[in-house]
């Protein structure tokens, strides 16, 4: 996979988190902690997209391996 494809995938994942946060904001009593979580996740994925587009590699820190 080339860097441009990887960047696009991360950007789309960021958009999904942003969409989820916006949807949660429309609730009568929006859960602030969950909205903030999705906002943080969106920013992280946009950053990964930017790094991939620049050809920079980054290490995955959060894995659930035993």
C-alpha positions as CSV (number, residue, x, y, z in Angstrom):
1,X,0.0,0.0,0.0
2,X,1.4,3.4,-0.9
3,X,1.4,6.3,1.5
4,X,-1.4,8.2,-0.3
5,X,-3.8,5.2,0.1
6,X,-2.8,4.9,3.7
7,X,-3.3,8.6,4.3
8,X,-6.8,8.4,2.7
9,X,-7.8,5.5,5.0
10,X,-6.7,7.3,8.1
11,X,-8.5,10.5,7.0
12,X,-11.7,8.6,6.4
13,X,-11.5,7.0,9.8
14,X,-11.0,10.4,11.3
15,X,-14.1,11.6,9.5
16,X,-16.1,8.7,11.0
17,X,-15.1,9.7,14.5
18,X,-16.0,13.3,13.8
19,X,-19.4,12.3,12.4
20,X,-20.0,10.2,15.5
21,X,-19.2,13.2,17.7
22,X,-21.5,15.5,15.8
23,X,-24.3,12.9,15.9
24,X,-23.9,12.6,19.7
25,X,-24.1,16.4,20.0
26,X,-27.6,16.2,18.6
27,X,-28.9,14.2,21.6
28,X,-31.1,15.8,24.2
29,X,-28.4,15.2,26.9
30,X,-25.2,14.7,25.0
31,X,-22.5,12.6,26.7
32,X,-19.6,15.1,26.9
33,X,-17.0,12.5,27.7
34,X,-17.9,10.4,24.7
35,X,-18.0,13.4,22.4
36,X,-14.6,14.5,23.6
37,X,-13.3,10.9,23.1
38,X,-14.4,10.9,19.4
39,X,-13.0,14.4,18.9
40,X,-9.6,13.2,20.3
41,X,-9.7,10.1,18.1
42,X,-10.5,12.2,15.0
43,X,-7.5,14.5,15.6
44,X,-5.2,11.5,16.2
45,X,-6.3,9.9,12.9
46,X,-6.0,13.1,11.0
47,X,-2.4,13.4,12.3
48,X,-1.7,9.9,11.2
49,X,-3.1,10.7,7.8
50,X,-0.8,13.8,7.6
51,X,2.2,11.7,8.6
52,X,1.4,9.0,6.1
53,X,1.0,11.6,3.3
54,X,4.4,12.9,4.2
55,X,5.9,9.4,3.9
56,X,6.6,9.4,7.7
57,X,6.2,6.1,9.5
58,X,4.7,6.0,13.0
59,X,4.6,3.3,15.6
60,X,1.4,1.8,16.8
61,X,1.4,2.1,20.6
62,X,-2.0,0.8,21.5
63,X,-2.3,-2.9,20.6
64,X,-4.2,-5.5,22.5
65,X,-1.7,-8.4,22.3
66,X,-1.3,-11.0,25.0
